[in-house]
């Protein structure tokens, strides 16, 4: 099955309309601490923080699917995976789907999106650039 890329605004709408849906941020602790997090407080919840890769080795998190289960994800739960640019989150969504989470989606362009002409992220596309709520940790 193919993983659908969903724009940030549509992810927000789906999270608002489905109280069981989860936004799973698969970035590292360092990214959560220094770059920021999606702010879902307006929806009365928080993103689920499960790293796809373990910092500093950047080895794939072998317990990823189990951590999803422990976070409360069920096979029928809609899961929206987000990372910096959409690459790690796609891999995480594919792994989740293979583990039985059939409603796995990738947040298009991630939290910061691709770099702009000056090499800066967060200005071209992605959660931040699209004006979605976020906060520093």
C-alpha positions in Angstrom: 0.0 0.0 0.0 1.1 3.5 -0.7 1.5 6.1 2.0 -0.5 9.3 1.4 1.3 12.7 1.8 -1.2 15.0 3.6 -0.6 18.8 3.8 -0.3 20.3 7.3 -3.6 22.2 7.1 -5.5 19.0 6.2 -3.7 17.1 9.0 -5.0 19.7 11.4 -8.5 19.3 10.2 -8.4 15.6 10.5 -6.9 15.8 14.0 -9.7 18.2 14.9 -12.4 16.0 13.5 -11.1 12.6 14.7 -10.4 12.6 18.5 -8.6 9.2 18.2 -6.2 10.4 15.4 -2.6 11.0 16.5 0.2 13.2 15.2 3.4 11.2 15.7 6.6 13.4 15.7 9.4 11.1 14.8 12.3 13.6 15.0 15.0 13.4 17.7 15.1 14.8 21.2 17.5 17.4 20.0 15.1 18.6 17.3 12.2 18.7 19.7 14.2 20.7 22.2 15.9 23.1 19.8 13.6 23.5 16.8 10.2 23.2 18.4 7.1 21.1 18.3 3.6 21.2 16.7 1.3 22.7 19.2 -2.0 20.8 19.4 -3.2 22.5 22.7 -6.1 24.1 20.8 -7.3 20.6 20.0 -6.8 19.5 23.7 -3.9 17.2 23.0 -0.2 16.8 22.4 1.8 15.2 19.6 3.1 11.7 20.4 6.9 11.9 20.5 8.6 8.7 19.2 12.0 9.0 17.5 12.4 7.1 14.3 16.2 7.3 14.7 18.1 7.4 18.0 20.4 10.3 18.5 23.4 10.6 18.3 24.0 7.3 16.4 21.0 7.9 14.2 20.3 4.2 14.2 16.7 3.2 13.4 14.6 2.8 16.5 14.0 -1.0 16.6 11.2 -0.6 19.2 9.3 1.9 17.1 6.2 -0.1 16.4 6.0 -1.3 20.0 6.3 2.3 21.2 3.3 3.2 19.0 1.3 0.5 20.7 2.3 1.7 24.1 1.4 5.3 23.2 -2.2 4.0 22.6 -2.3 3.5 18.8 -4.6 0.8 17.7 -4.7 -0.8 14.2 -7.7 1.4 13.3 -6.1 4.7 14.6 -5.3 7.3 12.0 -1.6 8.1 12.4 0.0 11.2 10.9 3.8 11.0 11.0 5.9 14.2 10.9 9.7 14.8 10.8 11.8 17.7 9.6 11.1 17.4 5.9 8.9 14.3 5.3 11.6 11.6 4.6 12.0 10.0 8.0 8.2 10.3 8.6 7.6 8.4 5.4 9.8 5.6 6.5 8.1 5.6 9.9 4.6 5.5 8.2 5.7 2.6 6.0 6.9 0.7 9.1 3.7 1.4 11.0 1.6 0.2 8.0 3.7 -3.0 7.8 3.1 -3.5 11.5 -0.7 -3.4 11.0 -1.5 0.3 11.3 -3.3 0.6 8.0 -4.3 4.3 8.4 -0.7 5.7 8.3 -0.1 9.0 6.6 2.9 11.2 6.0 2.8 15.0 6.8 3.8 16.5 3.5 7.1 18.6 3.8 7.3 17.8 7.5 7.8 20.4 10.3 10.4 22.6 8.5 10.2 21.7 4.9 13.0 22.0 2.3 15.6 24.7 2.6 15.0 28.0 0.8 17.5 29.7 -1.5 19.5 30.8 1.5 19.6 27.3 3.0 17.1 28.1 5.8 14.3 25.7 6.6 10.8 26.7 7.8 10.2 29.4 5.2 9.2 27.5 2.0 6.8 24.7 3.0 5.9 22.4 6.0 4.1 22.8 9.3 5.9 26.1 10.3 5.8 27.8 6.9 2.1 27.0 6.5 1.4 28.9 9.7 0.3 25.9 11.8 0.6 26.2 15.6 3.9 25.3 17.1 5.9 26.1 20.2 9.4 25.9 21.6 9.9 23.2 24.2 
